[in-house]
Amino acid sequence: MAPIIRTEKLRKVYAVGKERVVALNDVDLAIEKGEFCCIVGQSGSGKSTLLNMLAGLEKPTRGKVFIGKHEISAMTETELARFRQAHLGFIFQSYNLLPTMTAAENVALPLLFKGVDKATRMRLARKELKNMGLLGRANHLPTEMSGGQQQRVGIARAFVSSPKVIFADEPTGNLDSMTSKQVLYRMLEMSKHQKVTFVMVTHEPELAQCADRIVTILDGKVQSSVVQDDETKQKYRDELFADMDGNLDIGGAASKETPAAAQS
């Protein structure tokens, strides 16, 4: 079976003043359909740059990126925008929710761009919020929700249009440890049941150990791309989620952040 994501000699060079910084250096990588893949590495290693290249958010200096049979690195910005709307989902560390929209309206936004009628959009948005334990927050603005709740709205938004691939950039970076586990659990659960390919950048090794594939990057080069056997990854998942018995419903999950409304 051909990989769903593939790169060929991927290179990215940034101009910083008079200097040239090589962020990615001839990266060859393959990710299989349905895998939950974690990209790990030190700060400045190039992991976020790699994620941006794979998602078509940045153009490579040289090399190719394929998603399925599509060479996204050769697409125009208009073609990329259409391709992302049709096939990809995104989860950001900073949530990227529109502050004037309710949780349900934020989740429904990708469907608006696809031309789905309002009644259907809102029904599907509420369904995804229910999956995330947030149906009771459907009419709340982002400022009325905790960081953990906002992040789960972001995850619901990523899933609502049934994308083939979801890219997540440090999605648990602003969350406390328990909420991080709960968010990862939900992403793993939804990935498994909906057969979505996940590519997640994380700086937390204990979260990465739960992945199907772990890609380690250093100084812009892939040091390893390891597929974990079922027994190994299940062992890590059992250990990570052991203290979540009876607390797998993330509807009441907490966050490091305090809702803005509570601060006023």
C-alpha positions, -999 to 999 in steps of 0.1 A, spaced: 0 0 0 14 34 -10 19 59 19 -7 86 23 21 112 30 55 112 14 84 136 10 113 135 -14 146 154 -5 126 180 13 147 211 20 138 245 36 162 274 39 153 307 56 172 340 51 179 356 85 196 389 78 227 379 58 226 344 71 210 313 56 194 289 81 188 254 69 156 243 87 151 210 68 179 192 50 169 166 24 141 149 44 127 117 30 97 105 50 67 82 45 35 80 67 10 53 61 -28 57 59 -45 56 93 -13 60 113 -11 83 144 23 98 138 42 119 163 71 142 153 95 148 182 127 168 186 144 196 205 134 232 202 147 245 169 152 210 154 128 216 125 98 196 136 72 225 133 87 234 99 84 198 88 47 198 99 41 230 80 57 216 49 36 184 51 4 204 55 12 227 27 13 258 50 48 266 37 65 260 4 97 240 4 129 256 -10 135 223 -28 120 188 -29 85 174 -30 55 167 -7 28 142 -17 -5 136 0 -20 106 -17 -14 110 -54 -13 148 -51 20 167 -52 9 196 -29 44 212 -31 36 220 -68 2 235 -62 -7 272 -64 -20 289 -33 -55 287 -47 -52 250 -54 -37 244 -19 -66 263 -2 -91 241 -20 -72 209 -13 -69 217 24 -106 225 26 -115 192 10 -90 168 26 -72 182 57 -79 193 92 -58 214 116 -54 216 154 -33 245 167 -16 251 201 -32 286 202 -67 272 194 -73 298 166 -110 302 175 -128 333 162 -137 353 194 -170 366 181 -183 331 173 -198 305 196 -182 271 201 -208 256 176 -202 284 151 -164 279 153 -168 241 148 -192 246 118 -168 271 100 -151 245 78 -185 233 65 -194 269 56 -165 270 32 -177 238 17 -211 253 10 -230 231 35 -264 247 45 -267 262 80 -290 237 95 -267 208 85 -236 227 96 -250 233 131 -263 198 135 -229 183 126 -211 209 148 -232 200 178 -226 163 172 -188 168 173 -191 190 204 -210 162 220 -182 137 211 -158 161 229 -180 163 260 -188 200 252 -224 200 240 -234 222 270 -208 248 258 -222 250 223 -235 285 227 -205 298 247 -179 322 233 -142 313 235 -138 339 264 -163 319 284 -144 286 281 -111 273 297 -81 266 276 -88 229 277 -124 235 265 -112 258 237 -87 232 225 -114 205 224 -135 229 203 -105 231 180 -104 193 178 -141 192 170 -136 217 143 -108 196 128 -130 165 127 -163 181 115 -156 179 78 -143 143 80 -108 150 67 -84 123 56 -55 138 74 -53 160 105 -22 180 114 -17 190 151 10 214 162 17 210 200 -21 206 207 -15 200 244 12 226 249 -11 250 268 -29 223 289 -23 208 323 -11 172 324 -45 156 331 -62 176 303 -33 167 280 -40 130 286 -77 135 281 -73 154 248 -48 128 235 -71 100 245 -100 116 226 -78 121 195 -65 85 195 -101 73 200 -115 94 171 -85 85 149 -91 48 155 -128 49 149 -128 73 119 -95 59 103 -80 93 101 -42 98 96 -28 120 124 5 139 123 12 156 156 42 176 168 48 173 205 76 180 230 62 155 255 78 121 251 52 103 272 25 114 247 46 105 217 51 69 230 14 63 224 17 68 187 18 43 159 49 59 144 75 82 161 96 104 139 126 120 155 142 150 139 174 168 148 191 197 130 166 195 101 172 158 95 151 128 103 171 107 127 146 79 129 111 69 118 100 40 141 68 21 138 58 7 172 44 -28 175 9 -31 190 22 -45 223 46 -17 229 23 12 222 -5 -4 242 18 -7 271 26 30 270 -11 39 265 -21 17 295 5 34 317 -4 70 305 -41 66 309 -40 44 341 -51 73 364 -80 83 341 -103 55 353 -137 70 356 -125 103 342 -124 95 305 -154 118 298 -136 151 291 -166 173 296 -152 186 328 -116 187 320 -95 215 334 -67 237 320 -38 258 331 -57 288 319 -86 306 335 -115 316 314 -112 353 304 -147 359 317 -137 348 351 -107 372 352 -128 403 347 
